[in-house]
Amino acid sequence: MARNIIKMTNICKGYKIGDEKVPVLKNVQFSVEDGEFVAILGPSGSGKTTLMNIIGCMDILDSGEYYLNGKAVHGLQEEDMTEIRNSEIGFIFQNYQLIPTYNIMQNIIMPLLVRGMSSEEAEEQCYDTIKMLGIDHRLRHKPNELSGGQKQRVSIARALVGKPAILLADEPTGALDQESGKEVLKLFEQLNDMGHSIVMITHDLKVAQHAKRIVYIVDGRLYDNPEDIPKDKQ
């Protein structure tokens, strides 16, 4: 029986605007099994960014329960959430979030250095990942010397080297041309075939269709099937 890497129950989150609290996530139920590749598909303003921030332990939920790789996230303080974020989640962002003054190798090994590993140990540990991603010949270059597709491969390498429980990708093809986007999505499929669990946030149905399961977020609620979305929300 597959085990849940992510298990969310009755997740609610809102933000205060003036004197009023505006609900953003409304009783969200969401789970991801070990080895799954799931896309969360939704338009701008649907709540998908807030959900991503909750999944990524970058924001605190108002109510509900969230277990990540068997660890209870709900009720944790920021310091503990930081520790889980660094050990359990590999982030892949639309804009790469690479440090421009660091070379590619320095960017990739950053999560391992944060954990206290030496540069030599970190470089040795991540070299196979770097080679698999086809960027081993660019390691001494700076990010501004790379194409968008290469930058995203660096971002993926950085996410992988810490051996996280889940890869969390936010609009990973959003800044790429069509061909580079296809290459990155094919790479995600290959990583999933290797056993990596992936959650991808996107507004693009064609991108979402590369995942093995799609869930739909509309007006702060999650739906497993598009036909379950209320007609006035479609």
DOSE-867351 format. One record per residue: residue in one letter; y, x, z of N, C-alpha, C, CB in turn. Coordinates in steps of 0.001 Angstrom, whole numbers, padded with zeros to 6 digits, always signed. Glycine has a CB too. Layout:
N
AYXZYXZYXZYXZ;...
This chain:
234
M-001201+000849+000000+000000+000000+000000+001252+000884+000000+000005-000960+001238;A+002152+000592-000954+003386+001393-001065+004278+001171+000147+004156+001040-002359;R+004963+002227+000528+005853+002101+001684+007293+001985+001205+005693+003312+002645;N+008093+001271+001992+009505+001089+001659+010307+002333+002014+010079-000136+002386;I+011037+002855+001029+012017+003908+001295+013305+003255+001806+012292+004766+000007;I+013654+002108+001215+014825+001337+001649+014373-000064+002022+015922+001288+000534;K+014812-000536+003159+014549-001916+003589+015819-002471+004227+013338-001984+004595;M+016446-003425+003543+017673-004047+004038+017433-005537+004267+018847-003828+003043;T+017901-006025+005397+017726-007429+005735+019051-008014+006223+016627-007600+006806;N+019482-009096+005572+020686-009847+005983+021920-008945+006147+020414-010580+007302;I+022141-008085+005154+023280-007165+005226+024577-007904+004893+023078-005966+004260;C+025530-007817+005800+026859-008391+005582+027916-007299+005776+027116-009594+006552;K+028939-007354+004933+030043-006404+005048+031307-007050+004507+029730-005082+004291;G+032397-006921+005244+033676-007433+004788+034783-006461+005155+033952-008818+005386;Y+035947-006696+004600+037101-005839+004866+038293-006696+005265+037445-004973+003629;K+039076-006178+006176+040238-006925+006651+041410-006709+005708+040615-006503+008088;I+041946-007789+005223+043144-007751+004387+044192-008615+005078+042852-008255+002911;G+045196-007950+005652+046167-008670+006467+045485-009198+007715+046815-009823+005670;D+045633-010483+007962+044997-011096+009131+043637-011696+008799+045898-012171+009711;E+043254-011609+007554+042032-012268+007123+040944-011240+006810+042303-013147+005900;K+039690-011570+007180+038565-010712+006819+037876-011309+005598+037562-010557+008010;V+037839-010530+004527+037270-011001+003267+035830-010500+003161+038122-010517+002047;P+034842-011417+003062+033444-010984+002930+033181-010373+001560+032493-012166+003165;V+032448-009268+001545+032110-008599+000281+030605-008683+000015+032566-007118+000310;L+029799-008330+001009+028343-008483+000908+027911-009635+001805+027602-007161+001303;K+027068-010513+001249+026715-011749+001944+025200-011881+002071+027295-012966+001206;N+024686-011509+003244+023254-011652+003549+022360-011027+002471+022902-013130+003708;V+022645-009784+002160+021885-009077+001125+020507-008682+001649+022652-007825+000646;Q+019483-008981+000851+018115-008533+001108+017760-007567-000028+017088-009759+001191;F+017336-006364+000325+017058-005368-000719+016048-004366-000200+018356-004645-001168;S+015042-004090-001018+014065-003069-000641+013686-002244-001865+012804-003715-000009;V+013337-000997-001616+012885-000079-002665+011638+000617-002153+014003+000964-003055;E+010571+000514-002928+009331+001174-002544+009345+002638-002977+008125+000447-003156;D+008554+003430-002294+008416+004842-002634+007992+004974-004097+007390+005538-001698;G+008762+005741-004880+008429+005958-006287+009033+004961-007251+006972+005938-006448;E+009819+004015-006753+010450+003027-007648+011708+003581-008307+010796+001753-006873;F+012049+002998-009449+013317+003254-010143+013978+001894-010321+013102+003999-011544;V+015017+001644-009508+015666+000335-009461+017125+000459-009888+015568-000272-008043;A+017561-000453-010740+018974-000532-011116+019614-001721-010422+019138-000647-012654;I+020800-001499-009853+021614-002591-009312+022710-002848-010335+022216-002242-007876;L+022641-004012-010971+023525-004336-012085+024554-005371-011663+022719-004845-013285;G+025821-005082-011924+026853-006052-011572+028199-005684-012158+026967-006173-010074;P+029046-006681-012389+030371-006414-012937+031307-005840-011873+030966-007693-013525;S+032470-005395-012315+033499-004921-011400+033863-006037-010428+034751-004436-012176;G+033985-005704-009144+034349-006696-008141+033184-007487-007588+035328-007630-008710;S+031962-007136-007990+030777-007896-007550+030290-007477-006170+029649-007728-008550;G+030744-006310-005708+030278-005784-004425+029326-004624-004565+029618-006862-003643;K+029084-004173-005808+028079-003116-005994+028521-001780-005406+027775-002942-007474;T+029813-001475-005449+030288-000217-004857+030130-000251-003341+031765+000042-005235;T+030443-001383-002740+030260-001520-001291+028793-001382-000921+030802-002871-000799;L+027908-002005-001718+026477-001888-001452+026024-000442-001597+025676-002796-002397;M+026524+000239-002617+026174+001651-002790+026615+002473-001579+026816+002210-004073;N+027810+002199-001073+028313+002937+000089+027472+002675+001335+029767+002562+000359;I+026956+001457+001467+026071+001147+002590+024743+001872+002421+025843-000377+002705;I+024152+001778+001218+022886+002467+000947+023042+003965+001191+022417+002203-000508;G+024171+004531+000754+024412+005968+000876+024897+006423+002226+025384+006383-000128;C+024929+005510+003208+025376+005845+004563+026800+006389+004571+024433+006862+005191;M+027619+005871+003632+029026+006265+003573+029924+005183+004173+029441+006552+002121;D+029333+004056+004541+030085+002972+005155+029172+002272+006149+030630+001972+004083;I+029769+001660+007144+029011+001007+008215+028942-000485+007935+029654+001276+009608;L+027739-001051+008026+027584-002499+007801+028106-003282+009001+026098-002859+007537;D+028481-004539+008746+028967-005400+009831+027810-006006+010615+029858-006514+009271;S+026779-006436+009890+025607-007019+010532+024411-006891+009603+025855-008503+010905;G+023229-007076+010180+021990-006915+009434+021258-005657+009850+022268-006885+007946;E+020133-005391+009198+019318-004225+009508+019082-003401+008242+017974-004653+010138;Y+019144-002084+008401+018928-001167+007283+018068-000013+007759+020276-000648+006705;Y+016888+000126+007128+015986+001237+007396+015908+002109+006146+014572+000728+007816;L+016143+003407+006321+016076+004370+005224+014993+005387+005557+017460+005073+004989;N+013930+005368+004753+012794+006263+004970+012278+006151+006405+013191+007717+004660;G+012237+004908+006895+011699+004624+008222+012676+004792+009367+010547+005486+008465;K+013901+005244+009062+014899+005468+010119+015903+004323+010144+015630+006817+009909;A+016185+003800+011323+017150+002709+011465+018565+003249+011294+016997+002012+012842;V+019257+002750+010270+020634+003184+010000+021627+002287+010743+020925+003163+008474;H+021305+000987+010853+022229+000066+011520+022433+000500+012977+021694-001398+011453;G+023683+000479+013386+024003+000848+014757+024264+002325+014975+022911+000427+015637;L+024071+003156+013937+024307+004591+014099+025796+004914+014098+023604+005372+012989;Q+026138+005988+014778+027499+006498+014748+027678+007391+013511+027823+007282+016053;E+028916+007689+013174+029226+008444+011956+028513+009796+011914+030728+008656+011845;E+028447+010480+013048+027804+011802+013082+026335+011713+012689+027933+012425+014478;D+025648+010685+013196+024229+010506+012868+024055+010074+011421+023586+009475+013803;M+024978+009255+010931+024911+008836+009530+025102+010026+008602+025968+007761+009236;T+025972+010946+008982+026189+012155+008181+024900+012957+008072+027306+013024+008795;E+024186+013064+009176+022932+013818+009179+021897+013166+008252+022373+013920+010612;I+021770+011833+008326+020828+011121+007451+021259+011258+005999+020732+009626+007843;R+022553+011131+005756+023087+011246+004393+022738+012610+003791+024622+011039+004392;N+022852+013656+004589+022598+015006+004091+021116+015299+003898+023188+016017+005035;S+020265+014622+004667+018830+014950+004607+018021+013993+003748+018254+014965+005992;E+018475+012754+003603+017634+011734+002966+018116+011269+001586+017542+010552+003866;I+019374+011570+001227+019937+011005-000002+020455+012105-000915+021065+010018+000326;G+020100+012007-002181+020651+012888-003208+021616+012102-004063+019532+013512-004077;F+022902+012449-004027+023944+011685-004717+024200+012228-006115+025238+011705-003909;I+024326+011311-007078+024694+011657-008448+025853+010751-008831+023475+011500-009447;F+027033+011340-009051+028244+010558-009251+028676+010531-010717+029363+011113-008394;Q+029433+009509-011057+029958+009371-012413+030832+010571-012797+030765+008070-012538;N+031647+011035-011852+032577+012133-012155+032075+013484-011643+033942+011837-011551;Y+030767+013561-011365+030039+014799-011022+030366+015346-009635+030340+015860-012045;Q+031646+015354-009253+032091+015885-007958+031611+017326-007733+031586+014988-006821;L+031803+018141-008743+031509+019562-008619+032757+020287-008121+031028+020153-009976;I+032558+021379-007398+033688+022160-006877+034142+023110-007982+033293+022955-005565;P+035363+022941-008509+035774+023684-009709+035853+025194-009523+037101+023190-010163;T+036104+025656-008299+036237+027104-008076+034890+027783-007838+037155+027365-006889;Y+033816+026995-007698+032478+027548-007509+031754+027631-008849+031668+026692-006509;N+030885+028612-008995+030069+028633-010200+028928+027606-010054+029503+030070-010460;I+028129+027474-011105+027117+026423-011126+026076+026611-010030+026436+026383-012480;M+025606+027840-009849+024621+028082-008791+025195+027736-007417+024159+029550-008816;Q+026423+028125-007163+027040+027822-005867+027160+026316-005641+028423+028472-005773;N+027480+025569-006690+027542+024115-006576+026174+023529-006247+028077+023502-007870;I+025141+024021-006913+023800+023447-006752+023241+023698-005357+022850+024022-007798;I+023457+024893-004814+022830+025229-003524+023628+024724-002323+022656+026731-003413;M+024784+024113-002562+025639+023676-001455+024894+022860-000384+026782+022855-002002;P+024065+021844-000758+023381+021065+000289+022463+021921+001160+022570+019946-000345;L+021880+022962+000577+020975+023821+001343+021755+024735+002280+020101+024657+000399;L+022942+025167+001835+023787+025992+002709+024266+025186+003906+024994+026551+001931;V+024576+023906+003670+025008+023019+004764+023915+022909+005826+025365+021610+004220;R+022659+022985+005374+021538+022900+006317+021263+024227+007029+020284+022448+005587;G+022015+025270+006679+021866+026544+007379+021028+027576+006657+021279+026305+008698;M+020634+027284+005403+019832+028227+004639+020728+029331+004075+019074+027504+003502;S+020194+030524+003932+020964+031613+003334+021058+031398+001822+020317+032995+003656;S+022051+032031+001201+022218+031905-000251+020979+032381-000993+023441+032696-000719;E+020389+033480-000529+019212+034035-001197+018041+033062-001133+018819+035375-000566;E+017795+032505+000047+016711+031524+000207+016966+030296-000662+016569+031106+001690;A+018211+029823-000645+018562+028613-001379+018374+028810-002884+020009+028209-001075;E+018836+029944-003390+018700+030216-004824+017234+030268-005228+019395+031535-005192;E+016423+030888-004387+014989+030995-004695+014331+029613-004683+014284+031932-003682;Q+014708+028789-003700+014083+027475-003558+014413+026544-004733+014526+026831-002251;C+015609+026667-005291+016032+025690-006289+015871+026161-007730+017454+025330-006052;Y+015345+027377-007930+015316+027900-009300+014411+027081-010222+014853+029347-009290;D+013266+026615-009735+012366+025816-010578+013052+024525-011035+011063+025483-009814;T+013813+023916-010129+014546+022692-010475+015589+022985-011544+015220+022085-009224;I+016303+024085-011377+017338+024475-012346+016733+024727-013724+018083+025733-011861;K+015589+025387-013739+014923+025685-015014+014452+024391-015683+013722+026643-014793;M+013886+023482-014898+013408+022201-015434+014548+021423-016098+012772+021352-014313;L+015749+021543-015536+016897+020802-016054+017605+021531-017199+017881+020540-014935;G+017137+022715-017533+017654+023421-018696+019048+024000-018533+017654+022516-019843;I+019401+024345-017293+020750+024904-017067+020675+026308-016475+021565+023987-016130;D+019498+026930-016537+019320+028246-015925+020132+029335-016612+017864+028623-015943;H+020582+029095-017848+021377+030096-018563+022877+029932-018317+021092+030015-020053;R+023270+028941-017492+024705+028695-017257+025106+028885-015788+025067+027280-017701;L+024268+029525-015010+024453+029535-013558+025711+030253-013088+023273+030166-012917;R+026211+031210-013834+027397+031951-013400+028675+031397-014021+027251+033423-013753;H+028547+030324-014782+029716+029664-015359+030364+028740-014334+029325+028873-016622;K+031624+028403-014564+032325+027416-013748+032159+026030-014408+033851+027795-013589;P+032329+024960-013637+032153+023623-014196+032988+023338-015440+032478+022617-013162;N+034235+023890-015504+035087+023580-016661+034605+024235-017957+036507+024019-016380;E+033573+025069-017858+033003+025705-019041+031786+024945-019577+032616+027138-018721;L+031468+023818-018953+030285+023040-019319+030668+021724-019984+029427+022769-018087;S+029753+021191-020780+029942+019856-021354+029676+018814-020282+029011+019633-022582;G+030030+017561-020570+029790+016482-019616+028309+016340-019279+030322+015169-020167;G+027450+016409-020297+026018+016295-020061+025487+017419-019187+025279+016279-021372;Q+025988+018634-019405+025567+019773-018577+026055+019615-017138+026095+021094-019170;K+027289+019128-016970+027809+018895-015619+026943+017889-014873+029264+018397-015678;Q+026495+016835-015583+025673+015837-014909+024301+016412-014555+025514+014590-015790;R+023792+017325-015370+022536+017993-015032+022709+018853-013773+022050+018863-016217;V+023863+019491-013641+024158+020260-012428+024199+019324-011222+025507+021025-012571;S+024841+018169-011396+024920+017172-010328+023522+016703-009922+025776+015972-010775;I+022646+016506-010912+021270+016079-010632+020514+017188-009905+020534+015696-011943;A+020702+018425-010352+020049+019556-009674+020477+019637-008213+020376+020880-010392;R+021762+019497-007973+022280+019535-006598+021659+018420-005756+023821+019408-006594;A+021486+017242-006370+020891+016112-005649+019420+016367-005326+021029+014824-006471;L+018722+017069-006219+017276+017264-006068+016898+018356-005082+016676+017581-007391;V+017727+019414-004973+017279+020611-004247+017031+020359-002763+018299+021710-004397;G+017694+019360-002196+017475+019048-000788+016241+018216-000535+018654+018341-000243;K+015493+017895-001616+014267+017088-001521+014515+015779-000761+013152+017895-000825;P+015458+014964-001260+015801+013722-000563+014726+012647-000738+017141+013196-001065;A+014783+011643+000125+013873+010509-000004+014259+009632-001189+013864+009681+001284;I+015558+009591-001499+016048+008716-002563+017158+009409-003344+016554+007378-001982;L+017146+009212-004661+018271+009633-005499+019152+008409-005724+017781+010251-006872;L+020436+008534-005432+021377+007426-005562+022395+007788-006632+022080+007111-004201;A+022327+007104-007766+023157+007435-008928+024187+006343-009172+022284+007635-010184;D+025459+006720-009135+026562+005771-009328+027120+005907-010744+027685+006004-008276;E+026848+004928-011604+027331+004934-013000+027139+006335-013611+028848+004507-013067;P+025899+006851-013611+025688+008256-013971+026007+008614-015417+024289+008615-013699;T+026120+007609-016297+026459+007888-017699+027885+007475-018039+025488+007173-018626;G+028637+007024-017042+029961+006446-017286+030959+007381-017936+030526+005972-016017;A+030836+008686-017678+031802+009649-018232+031237+010413-019422+032236+010635-017156;L+030058+009983-019916+029380+010737-020962+029453+010035-022311+027934+010967-020583;D+029353+010835-023382+029223+010225-024705+027824+009621-024828+029484+011274-025843;Q+027616+008840-025875+026381+008074-026002+025135+008963-026003+026420+007249-027271;E+025183+010062-026732+024006+010940-026837+023690+011607-025505+024230+012011-027914;S+024730+012114-024830+024522+012752-023520+024020+011733-022502+025830+013405-023017;G+024543+010507-022589+024099+009443-021694+022617+009150-021861+024905+008180-021938;K+022165+009110-023108+020737+008859-023378+019874+009977-022798+020484+008730-024900;E+020351+011215-022919+019596+012358-022389+019472+012283-020874+020266+013676-022791;V+020563+011900-020201+020539+011791-018741+019594+010672-018296+021960+011535-018196;L+019619+009545-018996+018740+008432-018641+017273+008791-018877+019113+007180-019447;K+017005+009529-019943+015642+010000-020196+015197+010931-019078+015553+010718-021561;L+016123+011743-018592+015835+012645-017484+015490+011863-016217+017029+013570-017226;F+016226+010790-015958+015903+009934-014805+014498+009358-014937+016933+008791-014671;E+014142+008931-016137+012801+008382-016361+011738+009446-016068+012661+007863-017818;Q+012001+010680-016502+011055+011771-016258+010941+012084-014765+011484+013030-017028;L+012077+012102-014070+012074+012356-012629+011309+011262-011893+013512+012451-012093;N+011488+010021-012329+010754+008914-011718+009253+009049-011980+011269+007566-012257;D+008889+009458-013187+007471+009679-013502+006871+010775-012625+007303+010047-014984;M+007716+011700-012175+007268+012778-011283+007157+012308-009832+008229+013965-011367;G+007597+011075-009564+007457+010513-008221+008741+010318-007454+006584+011366-007437;H+009885+010665-008054+011162+010505-007350+011580+009029-007312+012263+011353-008031;S+012058+008601-006151+012593+007243-005990+014071+007266-006372+012399+006718-004514;I+014482+006291-007215+015846+006297-007743+016473+004908-007617+015854+006757-009216;V+017698+004869-007126+018523+003651-007191+019749+003990-008023+018932+003129-005745;M+019955+003215-009083+021073+003458-009999+022007+002254-010002+020560+003750-011434;I+023289+002507-009779+024314+001467-009791+024990+001473-011153+025357+001682-008648;T+025070+000306-011806+025702+000268-013127+026232-001127-013448+024708+000710-014206;H+027202-001163-014374+027704-002439-014889+027141-002710-016274+029243-002443-014931;D+026348-001774-016805+025907-001795-018200+024430-002181-018280+026142-000416-018869;L+024140-003316-018897+022763-003791-019002+021876-002797-019738+022724-005135-019707;K+022387-002186-020805+021576-001234-021570+021176-000035-020717+022339-000760-022810;V+022073+000398-019854+021756+001487-018932+020725+001013-017910+023037+001996-018219;A+020941-000171-017349+020035-000713-016336+018612-000869-016859+020548-002052-015845;Q+018469-001153-018149+017146-001387-018730+016272-000143-018762+017293-001921-020122;H+016834+001015-018475+016018+002228-018369+015276+002282-017030+016899+003478-018535;A+015703+001497-016065+015008+001421-014779+013760+000551-014931+015946+000852-013668;K+012878+000626-013963+011658-000180-014010+011856-001550-013373+010520+000551-013314;R+012943-001701-012622+013275-003015-012031+014782-003141-011966+012641-003187-010600;I+015285-004329-012266+016728-004598-012191+016966-005691-011159+017305-005018-013588;V+017925-005470-010272+018424-006542-009404+019886-006760-009768+018254-006187-007864;Y+020348-007974-009565+021671-008382-010042+022551-008701-008841+021574-009611-010999;I+023745-008118-008793+024684-008431-007728+025863-009201-008318+025166-007139-007011;V+026103-010367-007755+027176-011249-008210+027853-011830-006982+026635-012383-009148;D+029153-011619-006877+029934-012187-005776+029309-011873-004412+030063-013702-005952;G+028857-010625-004265+028353-010176-002970+026949-010588-002614+029231-010653-001938;R+026251-011242-003550+024874-011657-003303+023945-010998-004317+024744-013197-003369;L+022726-010706-003870+021757-010027-004723+020718-011028-005228+021071-008870-003958;Y+020376-010903-006517+019395-011780-007152+018347-010937-007863+020080-012754-008146;D+017077-011304-007697+016002-010593-008383+015862-011042-009833+014688-010800-007649;N+016247-012258-010117+016121-012799-011470+017459-013360-011937+015032-013893-011523;P+017859-013067-013185+019162-013564-013670+019242-015083-013705+019438-013022-015058;E+018077-015752-013873+018105-017225-013909+018410-017849-012546+016773-017753-014414;D+018318-017028-011480+018631-017536-010135+020123-017494-009842+017883-016731-009079;I+020902-016816-010685+022343-016717-010467+022964-018080-010751+022983-015607-011371;P+023766-018620-009838+024399-019918-010086+025184-019940-011401+025325-020273-008930;K+025120-021050-012086+025745-021160-013423+027231-020819-013383+025559-022580-013986;D+027920-021217-012299+029354-020960-012239+029679-019497-011955+029985-021832-011185;K+028636-018673-011665+028839-017248-011383+028450-016378-012575+028031-016831-010151;Q+027838-016984-013574+027352-016207-014725+028453-015895-015707+026245-016951-015434;
